[in-house]
């Protein structure tokens, strides 16, 4: 039996990258819009006055003083680090040893992994994020727990077991063979099940031997549609360490390239210190980079050069990078992204910001045929943003002269409180109390 529902509010979604489209052609906006959902997919979107007469007895949910946008897409986040978010005072390598590794050791306990996975997903949905590319821990049970929780909510999620066979505590290391075998078992259990996808996940080059990276590259090409998710050139000391560990390679990206871990659906987090040659290689191979402003500022890693990457055609998405990142909120992440660009003498337009958090993220993940905007037939993942979420936000929006100003104010002043309701595959999965 077909289920049809409709939702009425202001509606905004991206049609293309504002950098590539003619003025006004990159987005579509309906001041009084209607979004019609049929069996968990978008059926129609448009002006309410045009669509309402043809609805018949379809139920319509109205949201006054609200904006409906596509569900946010997080292209880099660590669910085992939820409990250590906002840990004080280290740069990347010391931060890993002081906070990350001790926290992740607890995920060998399936009960602990389930509890954190459920909390993590609830927090994502509370912030309007409906799809994420997620690090598990080295433990197979951590990924089982995550996918079980995501499947219950029918979310489109991507995750993988971390691969680490050196330069980490004994309780967090696997071997090339066990990492391959565990990952393969998880792929066969979860990849393509419902809306779930698997990512081969070497943590970063320093924590995997050449043998493990070789097997990871082999695995990446063994199954259609797999992702590869790792870190790249986040911190200058990290880059020097990679040079010492792989002296035969010409650079950090060349390590991954050598082991066949680069190409479509390869997502490299951070990329703060990539050179033009590396950008060109990322662009020509169809790889993507996750822009993680809150963690790059928090750990003092540097400023992400969005303009340079885009000049080389690199696909870029937005990542919160919890727990080095300081918020699950994509609105707050865009707040910090704007400041990162300002520090480099660049502007981040509010429509470009929305693109990065929605359709741009979907494109980075090669999912723009399924999510990212309200094109007919796409998954009905969407968020209702409350213009009156806080007194200050409401007051500021009363002064706004146009849509761009309202959108920018939402990104500067909004956070989880601005998310009134979140839908995944047409079903409400979070409603603010």
NORJO-V788478 format. One record per backbone hydrogen bond with DSSP energy under -0.5 kcal/mol. NH is the residue of the N-H (numbers start at 0). CO is the residue of the C=O. E is the energy in kcal/mol with one decimal. If there is no record, write none. Layout:
NH_CO_E ; NH_CO_E
This chain:
3_1_-0.5 ; 4_36_-2.3 ; 5_58_-2.1 ; 6_34_-2.1 ; 7_60_-3.1 ; 8_32_-1.4 ; 9_65_-1.5 ; 10_29_-2.3 ; 11_67_-2.5 ; 12_27_-2.0 ; 14_25_-3.7 ; 15_25_-1.8 ; 19_16_-2.1 ; 20_16_-1.6 ; 24_21_-2.6 ; 27_12_-2.7 ; 29_10_-2.6 ; 32_8_-2.6 ; 32_29_-0.6 ; 33_45_-2.6 ; 34_6_-2.5 ; 35_33_-0.6 ; 35_43_-3.1 ; 36_4_-3.4 ; 36_34_-0.5 ; 37_40_-2.9 ; 38_2_-3.0 ; 40_37_-1.5 ; 41_377_-2.9 ; 42_35_-3.2 ; 43_35_-1.3 ; 45_33_-1.6 ; 47_31_-2.8 ; 49_46_-0.8 ; 50_46_-1.9 ; 51_47_-2.8 ; 53_50_-1.0 ; 54_51_-1.8 ; 57_54_-1.4 ; 58_3_-0.5 ; 60_5_-2.8 ; 61_59_-0.5 ; 62_7_-2.9 ; 65_62_-0.7 ; 66_384_-2.4 ; 67_9_-3.3 ; 68_66_-0.5 ; 68_382_-2.3 ; 70_380_-2.1 ; 71_127_-2.5 ; 72_356_-2.5 ; 73_130_-2.6 ; 74_72_-0.6 ; 74_317_-3.0 ; 76_132_-1.3 ; 77_321_-3.0 ; 78_76_-0.6 ; 78_134_-1.6 ; 79_134_-0.6 ; 80_77_-0.9 ; 81_78_-1.5 ; 83_80_-1.5 ; 84_81_-1.1 ; 85_322_-0.8 ; 94_90_-2.9 ; 95_91_-2.3 ; 96_92_-1.7 ; 97_93_-2.8 ; 98_94_-2.4 ; 99_94_-1.6 ; 100_95_-2.9 ; 102_98_-1.7 ; 103_99_-2.7 ; 104_100_-1.4 ; 105_102_-1.2 ; 106_103_-1.8 ; 107_104_-1.0 ; 108_105_-1.6 ; 109_107_-0.7 ; 112_108_-2.3 ; 113_109_-2.6 ; 114_110_-2.1 ; 115_111_-2.4 ; 116_112_-2.6 ; 117_113_-2.3 ; 118_114_-1.9 ; 119_115_-3.2 ; 120_116_-2.4 ; 121_117_-2.0 ; 122_118_-2.2 ; 123_119_-2.3 ; 124_120_-2.5 ; 125_121_-2.1 ; 126_122_-1.1 ; 126_123_-0.8 ; 127_124_-1.4 ; 128_123_-2.6 ; 129_71_-2.0 ; 129_127_-0.6 ; 130_71_-1.5 ; 132_73_-2.3 ; 133_131_-0.6 ; 133_157_-3.0 ; 134_76_-2.7 ; 135_159_-2.1 ; 141_138_-1.0 ; 142_138_-0.8 ; 142_139_-0.7 ; 143_139_-1.9 ; 144_140_-2.3 ; 145_141_-1.7 ; 146_142_-2.8 ; 147_143_-2.4 ; 148_144_-1.9 ; 149_145_-2.4 ; 150_146_-2.7 ; 151_147_-1.6 ; 152_148_-1.0 ; 153_150_-1.2 ; 154_149_-2.0 ; 155_129_-0.7 ; 156_154_-1.0 ; 156_194_-1.0 ; 157_131_-2.4 ; 158_196_-1.7 ; 159_133_-1.1 ; 161_136_-2.0 ; 162_200_-2.2 ; 163_161_-0.5 ; 164_206_-1.8 ; 165_206_-1.2 ; 171_168_-2.3 ; 172_169_-1.3 ; 173_163_-2.9 ; 178_174_-2.9 ; 179_175_-1.7 ; 180_176_-2.5 ; 181_177_-3.0 ; 182_178_-2.1 ; 183_179_-2.5 ; 184_180_-2.2 ; 185_181_-2.1 ; 186_182_-2.5 ; 187_183_-2.2 ; 188_184_-1.4 ; 189_185_-2.6 ; 190_185_-0.5 ; 190_186_-1.7 ; 191_195_-2.2 ; 192_189_-2.4 ; 193_191_-0.7 ; 195_192_-1.5 ; 196_156_-2.1 ; 198_158_-2.3 ; 199_226_-3.2 ; 200_160_-0.7 ; 202_162_-1.7 ; 206_203_-2.0 ; 207_204_-1.6 ; 212_208_-2.5 ; 213_209_-2.2 ; 214_210_-1.8 ; 215_211_-2.5 ; 216_212_-2.4 ; 217_213_-2.0 ; 218_214_-2.6 ; 219_215_-2.3 ; 220_216_-0.9 ; 220_217_-0.7 ; 221_218_-1.7 ; 222_218_-0.7 ; 225_222_-1.0 ; 226_197_-2.3 ; 227_264_-2.3 ; 228_199_-2.6 ; 229_266_-1.9 ; 230_202_-0.8 ; 231_268_-2.1 ; 238_234_-2.0 ; 239_235_-2.0 ; 240_236_-2.1 ; 241_237_-2.2 ; 242_238_-2.0 ; 243_239_-1.9 ; 244_240_-2.2 ; 245_241_-2.3 ; 246_243_-0.5 ; 248_245_-1.9 ; 254_250_-1.0 ; 254_251_-0.9 ; 255_251_-1.0 ; 256_252_-2.5 ; 257_253_-2.6 ; 258_254_-1.4 ; 259_256_-1.7 ; 260_255_-2.7 ; 264_285_-0.6 ; 265_262_-2.1 ; 266_227_-3.3 ; 266_264_-0.6 ; 267_265_-0.5 ; 267_287_-2.8 ; 268_229_-2.9 ; 268_266_-0.6 ; 269_289_-2.2 ; 270_231_-2.4 ; 270_268_-1.3 ; 271_232_-0.9 ; 272_232_-2.1 ; 273_270_-0.7 ; 278_274_-2.4 ; 279_275_-2.6 ; 280_276_-1.9 ; 281_277_-2.5 ; 282_278_-2.6 ; 283_279_-2.6 ; 284_280_-1.5 ; 285_281_-0.5 ; 285_282_-0.9 ; 286_281_-1.9 ; 287_265_-2.8 ; 288_314_-2.4 ; 289_267_-1.9 ; 290_288_-0.6 ; 290_316_-2.9 ; 291_289_-0.7 ; 295_291_-2.1 ; 296_292_-2.1 ; 297_293_-2.3 ; 298_294_-2.7 ; 299_296_-0.7 ; 300_295_-2.1 ; 301_295_-1.0 ; 305_303_-1.2 ; 308_304_-1.8 ; 309_305_-2.5 ; 310_306_-1.8 ; 311_307_-0.9 ; 311_308_-0.7 ; 312_309_-1.6 ; 313_308_-2.2 ; 314_286_-1.3 ; 316_288_-1.9 ; 317_355_-0.7 ; 318_290_-3.0 ; 320_75_-2.8 ; 323_320_-1.3 ; 324_320_-3.1 ; 329_126_-0.6 ; 332_328_-1.8 ; 333_329_-2.4 ; 334_330_-1.7 ; 335_331_-1.9 ; 336_332_-2.2 ; 337_333_-2.3 ; 338_334_-1.2 ; 339_335_-2.4 ; 340_336_-2.2 ; 341_337_-2.2 ; 342_338_-2.2 ; 343_339_-0.5 ; 343_340_-1.2 ; 344_341_-1.9 ; 345_340_-2.8 ; 348_346_-0.7 ; 352_348_-2.4 ; 353_349_-2.2 ; 354_350_-2.0 ; 355_351_-2.5 ; 356_352_-1.8 ; 357_353_-0.9 ; 357_354_-0.9 ; 359_354_-3.5 ; 360_354_-0.8 ; 361_357_-2.3 ; 362_358_-2.4 ; 363_359_-2.4 ; 364_360_-1.5 ; 365_362_-1.5 ; 366_361_-3.4 ; 367_361_-0.7 ; 369_366_-2.3 ; 370_366_-2.5 ; 376_41_-3.1 ; 377_374_-2.0 ; 378_369_-2.6 ; 379_39_-2.5 ; 380_378_-1.9 ; 381_379_-0.6 ; 381_422_-1.4 ; 382_68_-3.0 ; 383_420_-2.9 ; 384_66_-3.3 ; 384_382_-0.6 ; 385_417_-3.1 ; 386_64_-2.3 ; 386_384_-0.7 ; 387_64_-0.5 ; 388_385_-1.4 ; 393_389_-2.6 ; 394_390_-2.5 ; 395_391_-2.8 ; 396_392_-2.6 ; 397_393_-1.5 ; 398_394_-0.7 ; 398_395_-1.1 ; 399_396_-0.8 ; 405_401_-1.9 ; 406_402_-2.9 ; 407_403_-2.3 ; 408_404_-2.3 ; 409_405_-2.1 ; 410_406_-1.8 ; 411_407_-1.9 ; 412_408_-2.8 ; 413_409_-2.0 ; 417_414_-1.8 ; 418_415_-1.4 ; 419_383_-2.8 ; 419_417_-0.9 ; 420_383_-1.2 ; 421_429_-2.6 ; 422_381_-3.1 ; 423_426_-2.7 ; 425_379_-2.7 ; 426_423_-1.9 ; 428_421_-2.9 ; 429_421_-1.4 ; 431_419_-2.6
